[in-house]
Amino acid sequence: MDLQDQLKNLFPDHTPIETEESIDFQKDIWMQEDPMICKYEKRKGKPITIIEGYTGATSDFKKLAKLLKTKLSVGGSFKDDKIILQGDYRDKIMEILTEKGFKVKRVGG
């Protein structure tokens, strides 16, 4: 008996909430034709990765920011239609976004 079965026995009326993995990005988030820009900067001596160029709804871009932050286990924020992540994760971000069906363009190195 695994953990999921034990939880079902303890809480039979509970329905699990949707996780980020169960969200279908092809249906839930608007996919654009133009590539998003993924660039690297240093601010106050610390590396950051910036993703910009999404032309869909702001709420969809916030969902994407949350997904990236949880997948990479890093801190970050969403400001001025840009996702700002702490650290240089351009390669990993590009892999994740291309898996989800987005086009990504690397800028700055």
C-alpha positions in Angstrom: 0.0 0.0 0.0 1.6 3.2 -1.1 1.1 6.7 0.3 -1.7 7.6 -2.2 -3.8 4.6 -1.1 -3.3 5.5 2.6 -4.4 9.1 2.0 -7.5 7.8 0.1 -8.3 5.6 3.1 -7.9 8.5 5.6 -9.8 11.1 3.5 -12.3 9.3 1.2 -14.1 12.5 0.2 -11.0 14.5 -0.8 -10.4 15.2 -4.5 -6.8 16.1 -5.3 -6.2 19.5 -6.7 -4.6 20.0 -10.1 -0.8 20.2 -10.1 1.3 22.0 -12.6 2.2 18.7 -14.2 -1.5 17.9 -14.9 -2.1 21.2 -16.7 -2.2 20.8 -20.5 -0.3 23.8 -21.8 -1.6 23.2 -25.3 -5.2 23.8 -24.1 -4.8 26.1 -21.0 -2.2 28.5 -22.2 -2.2 30.4 -25.5 0.7 29.3 -27.7 2.3 32.1 -29.8 4.1 31.9 -33.1 6.8 34.4 -32.3 9.7 33.2 -30.1 10.1 34.3 -26.6 13.4 35.8 -25.6 15.6 34.3 -22.9 18.5 36.4 -21.9 21.1 36.6 -19.1 22.1 39.6 -17.1 23.9 40.5 -14.0 22.3 42.8 -11.5 24.2 43.9 -8.4 26.8 41.2 -9.2 24.3 38.4 -9.2 23.2 36.4 -12.3 19.6 36.5 -13.4 17.7 35.0 -16.4 15.0 37.1 -18.0 12.2 35.7 -20.2 10.2 38.2 -22.2 8.2 38.5 -25.4 5.0 36.6 -24.5 2.0 38.2 -26.2 -0.8 36.2 -24.5 -2.7 36.9 -21.4 -0.8 38.0 -18.2 -2.4 35.2 -16.2 -1.0 32.6 -18.6 2.4 34.1 -18.3 2.1 34.0 -14.5 1.3 30.3 -14.7 4.3 29.8 -16.9 6.5 31.7 -14.4 5.2 29.5 -11.5 5.9 26.4 -13.5 9.5 27.4 -14.2 10.2 28.5 -10.6 8.9 25.2 -9.3 10.7 23.0 -11.9 14.0 24.8 -11.4 13.5 25.3 -7.6 14.7 28.9 -7.8 13.3 32.2 -6.7 12.0 34.8 -9.1 9.3 37.3 -9.9 7.0 38.5 -12.6 7.3 42.2 -13.4 6.4 44.3 -16.4 5.6 41.3 -18.6 8.9 39.7 -17.8 9.8 36.6 -15.8 12.9 37.2 -13.8 14.6 34.1 -12.3 17.6 34.0 -10.0 20.6 32.4 -11.6 21.7 31.4 -15.1 19.3 28.7 -16.2 19.0 29.5 -19.9 19.6 26.0 -21.2 17.2 24.4 -18.8 14.5 27.0 -19.4 14.8 26.6 -23.1 14.4 22.8 -22.8 11.3 23.2 -20.6 9.7 25.7 -22.9 10.4 23.8 -26.1 8.9 20.6 -24.4 5.7 22.7 -23.7 5.6 23.8 -27.4 7.0 27.3 -27.2 9.6 28.8 -29.4 12.5 30.3 -27.6 15.4 32.5 -28.8 18.6 32.7 -26.7 20.0 36.2 -26.4 23.3 37.3 -24.9 25.9 34.5 -25.1 
